[in-house]
Amino acid sequence: MTTLHVFQWLDTTLIGNTIRDSTYIFPVVEVFHLFGLTLLLGTLTITDLRMLGVGMRRQSIAEVASQLAPWTIWGAVVTIVSGILLFLSEAMKCYANAAFPWKMWMLLAGVLLYLCVQLPITRAKSRTNPALLKAVALLSLVFWYGVAVAGRAIAFV
Amino acid sequence: MSLQSICQAISDSSIGTQLRESTYLWPAVEATHVLSLALSVGTIVLVDLRLIGATMRNESVTDVIEQTQPYTIAGFTLAFISGFILFWSEAGRLYPSYSFRFKLVFIALLGINALVFHSTIYISVDKWNKWAITPPRARFAGWFGLIFWMLVIFLGRWTAYNLK
């Protein structure tokens, strides 16, 4: 079974067909994709800027990161779930799309960086090396804004 | 000369036409619009959530507002400029769209909401700065912002699909 077969199969699901055949479901799901994205990018940007020492400096990194994490995570959940629905309705379009793999790889990188590095180091009791914090924050901004740019590019390339 | 014909003339202008037909510029402006929207509305939502007592309850209200404001303003400025350019390229199609008209009205209402908040209840912020749940009028401003910004995003997408 090749990647092509997987995408062809994903393109034929009942959910995907229902969304594709409706005038309104796709835009409505897309609206939720944007709600989630707004919450995700907004809260993550503030967290990253705090780690860079640029924004929210009156609060500690741990205060900012721990209080915003639930909003970032729920924003990501809404974005990803709605994203899967959008994908199912146009899986073959995505298969042939040059921007789609970029978006997926950057998304994977962003999620892994967030869960495996960013969350643990912002919650660590001991002081984390500021250079590491800055590097992680920069990477996070590049990955997540990269996901957004590549996502928009899907519609145009 | 009707507003419709003025808007048509704007999008029919050489700048409007070149924008609309460009391979890279229009998508780039559109991407800027979405990303700057995420930054401005994302940080506004953070302030609104603080006002309704949903997040950052241990931080003072002024800390949240003052420290997010530069990013909100930067994001909004970018979203406004990119939105203006997008309008220029499609003014003739956008003018008759109800979703687009309501979007503009709602953005204006959000501006008034912010203005009223800052010129009334926020003046006495020192009294309730540390409260986990802010006074009713501040909470109202928070809920108003949350609901109407969501509506603006909804209407923006609706406009893109020309769904009236």
Interface residues (C-beta under 8 A of the other chain):
Chain A: T23 Y24 P27 E30 V31 L34 F35 L37 T38 L39 L40 L41 G42 T43 T45 I46 L49 G55 M56 R57 R58 Q59 E63 Q67 L68 P70 W71 Y145 A148 V149 R152 A153 A155 F156
Chain B: P27 E30 A31 V34 L35 L37 A38 L39 V41 G42 T43 I44 V45 L46 L49 T55 M56 N58 E59 D63 Q67 T68 P70 Y71 M150 I153 F154 R157 W158 A160 Y161 L163
